[in-house]
Amino acid sequence: MSYDSIIIGAGLSGLTCALLLGRSGRKVLVLEQNAHVAPLVRGFNRNGLYFDSGFHYAGGLGDDGPLDLFFRHLGLAGKLNLFPFAQDGFDGLRLSATGQDFFLPVGLANIETVLSDRFPQAREKISAFLLEVSSRWRNFPYLDLDVDLADFGIKVVHGMSLQERLREFEPWPQLQGILSMHSLLYGLPPESVSVSFNAVVAGSYYHSAHGIVGGGRSLINAFQDLLAEADVEILCNKDVAGVLTGNHGVSGVRLTSGEEFPAGEVVATLNPGLLPQLFPPGTFRPAYSKRLINLRQTSSAYIGFFRTRGTSEFLRGRNLFIQSHPGIFNGSADQALEERSFYVTGADQGSSGGINGVVCIVPARYDEVSCWQAPGPGRPEGYIAWKKEIGERLLTMLKKSCPEISEPELVELGTPLTFCRYSRANEGAVYGTGHWLGQYNPHPATRLPGLFLSGQAVTAPGLLGAITAAYLTCGSILGHEHLRGELRTCR
Ligand SMILES: Cc1cc2nc3c(=O)[nH]c(=O)nc-3n(C[C@H](O)[C@H](O)[C@H](O)COP(=O)(O)OP(=O)(O)OC[C@H]3O[C@@H](n4cnc5c(N)ncnc54)[C@H](O)[C@@H]3O)c2cc1C
């Protein structure tokens, strides 16, 4: 069987590419190495509770939001029930030392009001900072359909760092923390990310914050229904070992099993650092291969899944970003575990019952777990005991920082090795390749005819970032003006 397009990877970006290409009349095949479609975001059940893993909430799904437009164009809007996060405070910064909280309301104007009320002496600076966010967060191809594509540069990774920009807020360390806490959502330290890139991610949440009833699993089920209607084939447990090339460019893919699938075009959504190993030496210019292999990745994480005895209603429609010391948010894993900043969210918030589970994401380093990495399935002896110890330490951190959570009990723990296994993340990079200040991540179109790249490395992490990447990639294939024209008709 020959295909027009093969997509490597059934993550959010791969599924979106498959839908756009399938609907354009192409015969599309998606190949996923994991046993399940979208292993990162489909979540899981334990102890009668549903837990989300790689999706908890999304920015830009409100009226006039770019993700809302993508959802309507893709047909996801009609298949999903959304719920808004708390309008008066969806994301809060908590200082663990004092238990002091500050919650951001939804909407840039509301944010400006509450921040100016709380920090009146910084009013003008706050206003200028938020004005920058509002002018920059949609300055990305496909997020603003009224701007000519030629006017978009990939400038977002240049300019001043977030840390430098926040220096003028030094007299108000709590404010510095609030304005930088969303750096945890893209896995880079504020000193290594541009103000513009922070605006792209944080700005989408400032615009609007929503959850999906049924979480990541509902989202993936909706994708699968739409892909079936578009006659797209998806095969799991299919590990792509190589991309085949001929005189005219790409000609198909080969699996580790030796099975081959011919195709005229291949879209690779895996981490671009892994791309060169799929091609025979000499396919790419040495400088391009080197650039891909050396791309810097985001940090890794531990992800603790807890059940609670009573319900944790204070977390409904609200996330907590927990920081031990005031000042610019430090989302790195350089300190002792107990000193690290972390993120807490309620499990299965869209369900009509109470919130009986909590998910906690704490930055981690790959070298903390690399000794347990063994080839093949299974883990060396000792890993289980070590995981138990980390789980107990996370539990203590959670109890200490969030005494409102009623008797949390760990039910599962993901480590950097989990991310390596589930999504082939390089060294467990939680958001894949990072958008580091000054780093040129690859473009969707390559010099090899028929080879395209997509995924969070191309644009930004998150549901919005991965879907935007897919539009950018499919625009390179189908024509940007054609795809943007289709989107305009959905406004
Ligand atoms: C803990 C965590 C929490 C998150 N929370 C949120 C959130 O609340 N909101 C939000 O918007 N985003 C969130 N994200 C980010 C979001 O999940 C990701 O940015 C997004 O899913 C990335 O999609 P992708 O398609 O680019 O990459 P991936 O999902 O990594 O897709 C790539 C796919 O390629 C497959 N693959 C790799 N190599 C091969 C091969 N050789 N052959 C076949 N298949 C291969 C992988 O298995 C993978 O499924 C979170 C992520 C994590 C890890």
The ligand as an SDF file (V2000), in Angstrom:
LIG
                    3D

 53 58  0  0  0  0  0  0  0  0999 V2000
    3.6520   16.8230   32.2410 C   0  0  0  0  0  0  0  0  0  0  0  0
    3.1490   17.6750   31.1090 C   0  0  0  0  0  0  0  0  0  0  0  0
    2.0800   18.5420   31.3280 C   0  0  0  0  0  0  0  0  0  0  0  0
    1.6010   19.3260   30.2740 C   0  0  0  0  0  0  0  0  0  0  0  0
    0.5180   20.1290   30.4830 N   0  0  0  0  0  0  0  0  0  0  0  0
    0.0020   20.8460   29.4560 C   0  0  0  0  0  0  0  0  0  0  0  0
   -1.1740   21.6230   29.6310 C   0  0  0  0  0  0  0  0  0  0  0  0
   -1.7680   21.6750   30.7130 O   0  0  0  0  0  0  0  0  0  0  0  0
   -1.6410   22.3360   28.5720 N   0  0  0  0  0  0  0  0  0  0  0  0
   -1.0300   22.3030   27.3520 C   0  0  0  0  0  0  0  0  0  0  0  0
   -1.5160   22.9670   26.4150 O   0  0  0  0  0  0  0  0  0  0  0  0
    0.0870   21.5560   27.1540 N   0  0  0  0  0  0  0  0  0  0  0  0
    0.6120   20.8340   28.1700 C   0  0  0  0  0  0  0  0  0  0  0  0
    1.7380   20.0790   27.9840 N   0  0  0  0  0  0  0  0  0  0  0  0
    2.4590   20.1730   26.7040 C   0  0  0  0  0  0  0  0  0  0  0  0
    1.8520   19.3520   25.5960 C   0  0  0  0  0  0  0  0  0  0  0  0
    1.4580   18.0940   26.0800 O   0  0  0  0  0  0  0  0  0  0  0  0
    2.8890   19.1520   24.4900 C   0  0  0  0  0  0  0  0  0  0  0  0
    3.4480   20.3990   24.1310 O   0  0  0  0  0  0  0  0  0  0  0  0
    2.3080   18.5080   23.2350 C   0  0  0  0  0  0  0  0  0  0  0  0
    1.5880   17.3600   23.5590 O   0  0  0  0  0  0  0  0  0  0  0  0
    3.4120   18.1630   22.2570 C   0  0  0  0  0  0  0  0  0  0  0  0
    2.8540   17.5610   21.1100 O   0  0  0  0  0  0  0  0  0  0  0  0
    3.7860   17.1160   19.9040 P   0  0  0  0  0  0  0  0  0  0  0  0
    2.9140   16.4700   18.9090 O   0  0  0  0  0  0  0  0  0  0  0  0
    4.6280   18.2550   19.4650 O   0  0  0  0  0  0  0  0  0  0  0  0
    4.8300   16.0840   20.5480 O   0  0  0  0  0  0  0  0  0  0  0  0
    4.6490   14.6020   21.1210 P   0  0  0  0  0  0  0  0  0  0  0  0
    3.4010   14.4470   21.8750 O   0  0  0  0  0  0  0  0  0  0  0  0
    5.9310   14.2820   21.8030 O   0  0  0  0  0  0  0  0  0  0  0  0
    4.5070   13.7300   19.7990 O   0  0  0  0  0  0  0  0  0  0  0  0
    5.5680   13.0920   19.1390 C   0  0  0  0  0  0  0  0  0  0  0  0
    5.1780   11.6330   18.9880 C   0  0  0  0  0  0  0  0  0  0  0  0
    6.1510   10.9860   18.1640 O   0  0  0  0  0  0  0  0  0  0  0  0
    6.2980    9.6640   18.6530 C   0  0  0  0  0  0  0  0  0  0  0  0
    7.5800    9.1620   18.1400 N   0  0  0  0  0  0  0  0  0  0  0  0
    8.8240    9.5810   18.4820 C   0  0  0  0  0  0  0  0  0  0  0  0
    9.7440    8.9010   17.7910 N   0  0  0  0  0  0  0  0  0  0  0  0
    9.0770    8.0250   16.9960 C   0  0  0  0  0  0  0  0  0  0  0  0
    9.4830    7.0450   16.0410 C   0  0  0  0  0  0  0  0  0  0  0  0
   10.7790    6.8260   15.7530 N   0  0  0  0  0  0  0  0  0  0  0  0
    8.5170    6.3160   15.3900 N   0  0  0  0  0  0  0  0  0  0  0  0
    7.2010    6.5450   15.6600 C   0  0  0  0  0  0  0  0  0  0  0  0
    6.7640    7.4420   16.5570 N   0  0  0  0  0  0  0  0  0  0  0  0
    7.6920    8.1970   17.2020 C   0  0  0  0  0  0  0  0  0  0  0  0
    6.2620    9.8290   20.1490 C   0  0  0  0  0  0  0  0  0  0  0  0
    5.9540    8.6140   20.8090 O   0  0  0  0  0  0  0  0  0  0  0  0
    5.1650   10.8930   20.3170 C   0  0  0  0  0  0  0  0  0  0  0  0
    3.9020   10.3110   20.5280 O   0  0  0  0  0  0  0  0  0  0  0  0
    2.2200   19.2600   29.0090 C   0  0  0  0  0  0  0  0  0  0  0  0
    3.2760   18.3780   28.7840 C   0  0  0  0  0  0  0  0  0  0  0  0
    3.7380   17.5940   29.8180 C   0  0  0  0  0  0  0  0  0  0  0  0
    4.8540   16.6320   29.5480 C   0  0  0  0  0  0  0  0  0  0  0  0
  1  2  1  0
  2  3  1  0
  2 52  2  0
  3  4  2  0
  4  5  1  0
  4 50  1  0
  5  6  2  0
  6  7  1  0
  6 13  1  0
  7  8  2  0
  7  9  1  0
  9 10  1  0
 10 11  2  0
 10 12  1  0
 12 13  2  0
 13 14  1  0
 14 15  1  0
 14 50  1  0
 15 16  1  0
 16 17  1  0
 16 18  1  0
 18 19  1  0
 18 20  1  0
 20 21  1  0
 20 22  1  0
 22 23  1  0
 23 24  1  0
 24 25  2  0
 24 26  1  0
 24 27  1  0
 27 28  1  0
 28 29  2  0
 28 30  1  0
 28 31  1  0
 31 32  1  0
 32 33  1  0
 33 34  1  0
 33 48  1  0
 34 35  1  0
 35 36  1  0
 35 46  1  0
 36 37  1  0
 36 45  1  0
 37 38  2  0
 38 39  1  0
 39 40  1  0
 39 45  2  0
 40 41  1  0
 40 42  2  0
 42 43  1  0
 43 44  2  0
 44 45  1  0
 46 47  1  0
 46 48  1  0
 48 49  1  0
 50 51  2  0
 51 52  1  0
 52 53  1  0
M  END
$$$$
